[in-house]
């Protein structure tokens, strides 16, 4: 099979676009992970705060 020269160059022209999309996907994944981590930490802190309040009330009784 003989590959046309313009087809080969077209594939190489898409490589920078593909790399940019991969980088954007990695950045988006990192941002999503950070937001999810912060959200779960807030939920954990809220739960621990409620537990501490209940323990303080029991200490007063």
Buried (B, 14 or more C-beta within 10 A) or exposed (E): EEEEEEEEEEEEEEEEEEEEEEEEEEEEEEEEEEEEEEEEEEEEEEEEEEEEEEEEEEEEE
